[in-house]
Amino acid sequence: MTWHVVTGGAGFIGANLVRRLVQTGGRVVVVDDLSLGRREHLAGLADTLLLQLDAADAGALAAALRMVPDGPVEVWHLCANSDIQKGVTDPSVDLRATFLTTFAVLEVMRTRNWRRLHFASTSAVYGDHGTTAIHELTPTLPVSNYGAMKLASEAIIRAACETFLDSARVFRFPNVVGLPATHGAILDFTRRLIADPQRLAVLGNGMQQKAYLHVAELVDAMLFIRDHADGPHRIYNIGPEDAGIRISAIAEMVRSRVAPAAAIAYGTEARGWVGDVPRFRYDVSRLKALGWAPRLGSAQAVARAVDEIAQQEFCRYDA
């Protein structure tokens, strides 16, 4: 039986990945500080152990993972600071939660002789390239601390491939939507409209346009890459083939689902916050050549997630 260590495994994407790994017959150890993750996201899963700790503490991480036996172990490193705006206010947040967690994970892998790593990176490493389709060789010029620390993490992972890693798979995520939602524009809009059904305030002018992927398809892609990519180090953009969807369209979808009478009030800035990339489009030809493509485009993924998240939040509100 293959053991999987999943950092951030009680969070939004992590919980979906853990569920799939268990379904394939793996034994999963989840490491999560539960700052955004929740125990209930893993409820009812067999062969899963949750360790609540700060993955940036290499000593605590190594001690907690001593219970994982020697043998084939795959590490899925997903934990990071997902609040880009918080990282602008306090850059140490991204240093610790995004970069130092990667450093600590690699140290444990080196000492335990674990040789297979799967890393959740992000489109934020590229920075702002306007409407140009971004491919894996596009210059990486991050404009947020979050993107910078993800890129730094990618760099030390690449170096580790020269010393002890047999394989590293780097997944550059787009905007990901679905359940269990813990953050993001759809959740934010939904909660604002439940609190005030008459008005929805939107950061920025609504013209921001980005690629979106449903979390179920993201996990499909991650596992497909794990099973089909060769070589010691590979980077893949994961996302739809389209040009994305505007924030104004997302706001209108959420309004239609949650509070149809609400007025939408947009800001005047082209971006929502410092460090935001107002437009990006992925070139996913490398992943398509490997043999995987999503079934849903950005608008379809968002529409599915709007309904899912509305149900999640109405249930929470009614409770």
C-alpha positions, 0 to 999 in steps of 0.5 A: 500500500502506498502512503500519501502525506498531504500538507494542507489536506483539510483545506478546500483542494486538499480535502478533495484530493485526499478523498480521491487518494483514499478511493484509489486504495492509498493510506493518507496522512494529512498535515494541517494547522486548521487555520482554513482547513476543517476536520469535518472536510475529512469526516467519514474517510477511512485510512486517513489520519489528521495531524494538526500542526504548523508544517513550517516547523520542520522539527515538529513535522519530522516528529509527527511523521515518524509514524509513517513507515519506511517504503513508498511514500508520496508527498503532496504539498498543498499548504500555503497562505491563500489570502493574497491581500493578507500577504501584502499587509504582512509579507512574513505570512507568505514567507512562513506559510508558503515558503518555509513550509516547502523548505520544511517538507523537503527537509523531512523528505531528505532525511526520510529518503522520500523521493516523490513530490507533488507541489501545488503552485499557482498562476501567480508566479507569472505576474501580469502578462495582460491578455497573452496566453501564458505557457510554462516557459513564459517569464515568471515575474510575480507581482504578489508576495504569494506568487513570489514565495510560490516561485521560490518554493519551485526553485528549491524543489528544482534544486532538490531534484539534483540531490535526492528527489526522483520526481517532482511534479509542479502544478500551476493552478488557475482560480479553482472553484467548488466545495468545500468553499473556504475563500474566493470571490464566489463565496465572498459574493454569496455571503455578502448577499445573504447578509445584505440582499439589496446590495453587492459591493465588488472590488475593482471595476468588474472587468477582471477576467481570469481562467476558472477550473472546478476542483473535481477536474483539478484533482483529475488533472493532478492524478493524471499528471502523476500517472502519465508524466515522465522525467525527474522534474515537470511543470504543468499549467492546469486550467481551461482552454478558454479566455476565462470569465469576467468578475462582473459575470460571476457577480451577476451569476451569484446575484441571480442565484442568491438575491436577484433584486440586489444592486451591484456596486463596482469600484473604479480600479482595474484590479481588485487589490494590490498584487491582483492580476486583473487578466490572465489566460493559460496556454495548456497545450503541454497538458493537452499533449500529455492527454488531459483536458477539462470537460468544463470551461470557465463559465461552466465551472463557475456556474456549477460552483455558484449553485454548490456554494449557495447550497453550502451557505444557505445550509450554514445560515439556516443551521 
